[in-house]
Amino acid sequence: MQDPWARRNVEKEVRIYNALGATLNGIIHTEGASNAVVAQSCGAFLARVFAGLSVDNGDTDAQITQRVAMYMQALQESIWRNVRMLRKRGHGPSAPSEAS
């Protein structure tokens, strides 16, 4: 049985990512949802998908803990890459100085 966590098709991942982004942007526009509400909803959805994959894969608690730590690190790195990119493009206030 193939590992459900394994990457299978990068092109499909890109299409799904783009479709999710377009859907979320539509929800934000039509429902007036804030970024915080969208982030919370996405987090809840991700938790369900993550749990389902973990159970389907038969992961032990130790394996789940290790996988969560790995994905949280990747999420944190992605957030900071996006923060730097948005700041570079002039979105929002600049980073506060360390001396302040």
N, C-alpha and C positions, 0 to 999 in steps of 0.2 A: 504494500500500500504506500502510495506517495505521501510525503509529508505535506499536510495542508498549509503549512507555513512557508513552504518553498515558493520562490518566485517562479512563475510559469511563463508569463508573456508580458514583456515590458510594454509593448504597444497597446495591449489591452488595458494595462494599468494606467497608461497615459489617458486613454479614452475615458476610463471610469473616473479618473481624477478630474478631467475637464467637465464631464457630465455632472459630477457632484458639485463642482464649483459653480457651474451655471445654475443648477437647481437651488443651491444655497443663495446665490445672488438674487434669483427670482423670489425666493421666500423673503429675503430681507426687503426687497423692493415692494412686494405686494402686501406683506404682513406688517411691515414696519419693524421687524425684529432687530434688536440691537446686536452688535458683535458679541456681547457677553452672552446673550441668550443663545445665539448660534453656537458659540464655543461650548457652552454647557450641554447643549443638545448633541453636538458632535461627540463630546466626551462620553456621554451616556451611551450613544450608539456604538462607539468604538469599544467601550467596556463590554457590551453584550456580544459583539463580534469576537473580541479577544477571548472572552470566556467560552463561547461556543467552539472556537477553534481549539482551545486548550482541552476541553472535554472530549471533543471528537478525536483529538490526537492521543488521548489517554495520558496527558502530561501529569506528572506528580506535582505536589505542592512546591517542591524544590525547583523543578523545571519551570513552573509558572513564575515563581519568584525571580528566577534568573532571567527569563524572557521579559518579564515586566521591567526589570532594571535596565536591560539592554534597550528596550523600546523607549523607555522614559529618557534615557541618555540621548537617543537619536532624536526624540521629540524636542528635547531642550536645545540640542544643537541646531535643529531646523528652525526653531523659534528665533534663536539669536541671529542666524543667517538672515532671516526675513526682517528682523528688526533693523539690522545694519543696512540691508538693501533699501528698506522704506525710508530710513533716515537719510541715506545717501541721495535718494530721489526727492528729498525735501518734504516728506509727509510728517506731520506732527512736530512737536517741539524737539529740539536737539537733546542729546543726552546730557543730563546734569553733570557738572564737573565734580571731580572727586574732592576738590578743595571746599566745596560749598557745604 
